[in-house]
Structures are given as C-alpha cells and as structure tokens.
C-alpha cells in the first residue's frame, strides 16, 4: 500500500451512432463506472490515463463529399480528425477535473487493439479498463472485439465493463 | 459516489501444486493485487466477497488410497473436503481482517465457471475478480479457462489478473 497512486489506463473511443467526437456508449460507461466504483471519493489514490486510438482509414470515410486535390488536403483532413479526437478526450478530462482526480490523455493512430496493448507495455499502468459491447461469437467474427484481445494480450490486469442492457442499441455492433 | 461500499467478489481456488487447502497461485495473486491496487488504505469503501467453488469429482481423486465401503464413508469424504475448503477461505479472510476490510466467504459445489456466474447473478457484486493462468489457445481446449467464460457471461464487470511471469510454473496448466 505505497503512496504512489494506482495508474488506471482507460481506452476510449468515439460513438458509431452520434457524430465522432461523442464518446461511444461502452467507453463512456466504462469510464464513469470506474470513477464511481473504484476511485469513489479517494481521488488522490488514483491517476487516470486516457488513451484514444484513432483508426485513420475508417475515419476518412466521414469526408465522402470532400475533394482531395493536393497533399495539403490530406494534411488538413488529418488535422480535422485530430481535432475531433482531442474534443473526445476533452469530455473525459473535464469529468476527471470535476471530481478532482489527476489525469493524462493522449491520442495514437493505428489498430486499437494492437496500439492499446503496446501502450500498456510502454506506460505500464496498474490496470487497463476497456468497455465491451458484449457481442456474441458470430458477431465477433465480423466486427472483432478489442476487449477480448486486450484481456488476452495486455501485460497488466484488465477490467472489462459491458454496456447496461438499457443502453444497448438494437444493432449490437453500434456503440 | 454513495456511501455503500463497493462489493468486490473474488473467486478463489486451491493450488494444483501444493496440497489442497493452499490457494492457487493465480487466485492468491488476484486477491493480493486487488487489496494493494484497488482497496489500498480505503478499507471502509470496499467489501470483499470470497467465493470458493469445490469441484467434487476432481477432489475425490485425492483419496485414491481410501476404501469406500458405505454411504458414511462418502459423507466423511465430503466433510473432509469441506473442511479443506474452509481452511482455504480462512487464508483469505485472515488477510482481510489484517488490513481491516469487511469480508464474507462461502463455498459452493459444482462447475466453477457456471457457479461463479450464477453467484454473480444472485449476489450482484459491483465487480468480479478472477485470476488467470494466461493459457494459450491450444491449452484452453484441454483445460478450459474459467476467467474467459466469466468475462463473457458474468452479469457484472470482470477484472482479469494474470500470474506474474516469475510465479508461472513450468506446466502452465498448474496453478
């Protein structure tokens, strides 16, 4: 029981239903649950590390009406995308400040499951929190699940938090 | 942030290496890690619920030299077994008392993964802690993994904690 705070890495991502800077149902739930049930009022005992992994290819599809005529256009798209990522992180950082728990937040680009596990190895949090959509076996084949991969491969304990039944959208793959 | 303590169910089992009432490497590690990193010194904010599931058939093999001549012999075997289970729980309850965190402990008989998920539904802890041997895909087919089943099926968040590399026995299935 040292005096160092427990470092909690929370992986957060954007919603597939609302527009991008909105947090996904599962990452919002995982984050809020962690504050309520683990951190509680002992804010000086914990530090929240917020990691958002951007999937570049997929996000490019947001801009279907855009015309890309020069390398600058792509740079500008990447910057817009980065701004949305920062806006997403702002939501979580604000909540941490409201309750007075220390936090850090950063963005990485790549395949979320791989990047999360690499960041765990690099940053060495005490544990990792991941939201889960609670998909069945058949759905997993098509949309993959980041949480199951992290439980298996992350080099730290992993807390998996499913969405509440009443928050679950009709298409389970949505979030 | 209500005043109700966070209820943490920890599934514990016996060692396959040392004699039965000794805790397994993975459940001892999961329990101690939870006290150190989650409960910390905030003992009044948490309540530990210790569940030990006994696998009757398997445990019967401990008594290969015994002769069973009457129903009473089986009853006595079951009672010896129960005593060992209580002895296992005593290890964990003692540690809780040492640091001053409230706890409850009980034994159930059956298939651990099913019983743990049923007890989660019945008791409704805030989250479940399970130790994991960190088995690969091939090994899982033969020995099964309780932790992966619980992450998928338990009706509460699940914290999966692997053994430390330096505690891992040469046969990964051992614990």
Interface residues (C-beta under 8 A of the other chain):
Chain A: X1 X6 X33 X36 X37 X38 X40 X41 X42 X45 X99 X126 X127 X147 X148 X151 X157 X158 X159 X160 X161 X162
Chain B: X1 X6 X33 X36 X37 X38 X40 X41 X42 X45 X99 X126 X127 X147 X148 X151 X157 X158 X159 X160 X161 X162
